[in-house]
Amino acid sequence: MSDIRLVGVDVEVPVFAGRDVATKTLLSGVDLVLTEQRIGVIGANGSGKSTLLRLLNGLIAPTRGRVLVNGVDTVADGKRVRQQVGFIFTDPLAQLVMSTPIEDIELSLRRRIRRRSEREAAAYALLEARGLGKLARQSIYDLSGGERQLVSLTTVLAVEPAIIVADEPTTLLDLRNRELMRAAFADLEQQLIVSTHDLDLALDFERVLVVDAGRIAFDGPASTAVEHYRGLMV
Ligand SMILES: Nc1ncnc2c1ncn2[C@@H]1O[C@H](COP(=O)(O)OP(=O)(O)OP(=O)(O)O)[C@@H](O)[C@H]1O
């Protein structure tokens, strides 16, 4: 079981207004121990959800405090953290760097499987297992949004991370594809941390954090978290 700790975390960025530089606080006073297998993060636009998620694999560094993933500090050893934490972006086109699904999965496998022919066969098998085999050599740009997001998930899983962090992974998807992603998430063995505006998806999680204006406004069971969030929205 994975263990993620945020200890006294603040995130601030400089904002420039003419010659003046001010400080904008994106997150403040975040103390969390994340050990549950399925954790959701909900909150209004601009509340700080992506900032929180990006801290977890060292994509951004805390201004104050520390983030530890299975005891590894995200600033001191970001590379080791990123080997453990797979990150799924909202837009799969921000994630998929190769022309076709099979090439992207092969890229993820290159450290684990040295021989090209073996790597290609393994990549194909991973796609096939998700029902994506027939799309293996199709251009990424010819796939639907849902297919791309499933390819992204396969690409991230190919690295065998202990933790999956997904930033609004269903936002661009229609109902059918949202259900496909939801089912894919339900099957994962990894620890899963997902930010979402999809409150049905949020209800799937054991623990849900509500972020409001850069603070954790609620932390607890999903149904209570959703109620809390609805209360903030009125
Ligand atoms: N590098 C940056 N410089 C200045 N402001 C930033 C920076 N990164 C994020 N912000 C601001 O911080 C706030 C929180 O952003 P964040 O992306 O974490 O919100 P979010 O809850 O994920 O929003 P959404 O639901 O719209 O994706 C927003 O007001 C955003 O504009």
PDBQT file of the ligand as one rigid body, heavy atoms in Angstrom, charges set to zero:
ROOT
HETATM    1  N1  LIG A 301       1.790  29.154 -12.627  1.00  0.00    +0.000 N 
HETATM    2  C1  LIG A 301       0.727  29.841 -12.220  1.00  0.00    +0.000 A 
HETATM    3  N2  LIG A 301       0.786  31.193 -12.097  1.00  0.00    +0.000 NA
HETATM    4  C2  LIG A 301      -0.271  31.910 -11.668  1.00  0.00    +0.000 A 
HETATM    5  N3  LIG A 301      -1.442  31.364 -11.315  1.00  0.00    +0.000 NA
HETATM    6  C3  LIG A 301      -1.566  30.031 -11.416  1.00  0.00    +0.000 A 
HETATM    7  C4  LIG A 301      -0.490  29.200 -11.870  1.00  0.00    +0.000 A 
HETATM    8  N4  LIG A 301      -0.914  27.908 -11.861  1.00  0.00    +0.000 NA
HETATM    9  C5  LIG A 301      -2.191  27.944 -11.430  1.00  0.00    +0.000 A 
HETATM   10  N5  LIG A 301      -2.573  29.200 -11.169  1.00  0.00    +0.000 N 
HETATM   11  C6  LIG A 301      -3.879  29.634 -10.638  1.00  0.00    +0.000 C 
HETATM   12  O1  LIG A 301      -4.093  28.912  -9.432  1.00  0.00    +0.000 OA
HETATM   13  C7  LIG A 301      -5.466  28.625  -9.260  1.00  0.00    +0.000 C 
HETATM   14  C8  LIG A 301      -5.641  27.146  -9.050  1.00  0.00    +0.000 C 
HETATM   15  O2  LIG A 301      -5.375  26.481 -10.301  1.00  0.00    +0.000 OA
HETATM   16  P1  LIG A 301      -5.635  24.926 -10.491  1.00  0.00    +0.000 P 
HETATM   17  O3  LIG A 301      -5.283  24.619 -11.914  1.00  0.00    +0.000 OA
HETATM   18  O4  LIG A 301      -4.933  24.175  -9.424  1.00  0.00    +0.000 OA
HETATM   19  O5  LIG A 301      -7.202  24.855 -10.258  1.00  0.00    +0.000 OA
HETATM   20  P2  LIG A 301      -8.216  23.650 -10.523  1.00  0.00    +0.000 P 
HETATM   21  O6  LIG A 301      -8.997  23.489  -9.246  1.00  0.00    +0.000 OA
HETATM   22  O7  LIG A 301      -7.520  22.459 -11.047  1.00  0.00    +0.000 OA
HETATM   23  O8  LIG A 301      -9.175  24.295 -11.624  1.00  0.00    +0.000 OA
HETATM   24  P3  LIG A 301     -10.016  23.619 -12.844  1.00  0.00    +0.000 P 
HETATM   25  O9  LIG A 301     -11.146  22.863 -12.205  1.00  0.00    +0.000 OA
HETATM   26  O10 LIG A 301     -10.517  24.826 -13.585  1.00  0.00    +0.000 OA
HETATM   27  O11 LIG A 301      -9.088  22.782 -13.644  1.00  0.00    +0.000 OA
HETATM   28  C9  LIG A 301      -6.172  29.200 -10.482  1.00  0.00    +0.000 C 
HETATM   29  O12 LIG A 301      -6.670  30.461 -10.152  1.00  0.00    +0.000 OA
HETATM   30  C10 LIG A 301      -5.061  29.309 -11.521  1.00  0.00    +0.000 C 
HETATM   31  O13 LIG A 301      -5.306  30.349 -12.430  1.00  0.00    +0.000 OA
ENDROOT
TORSDOF 0
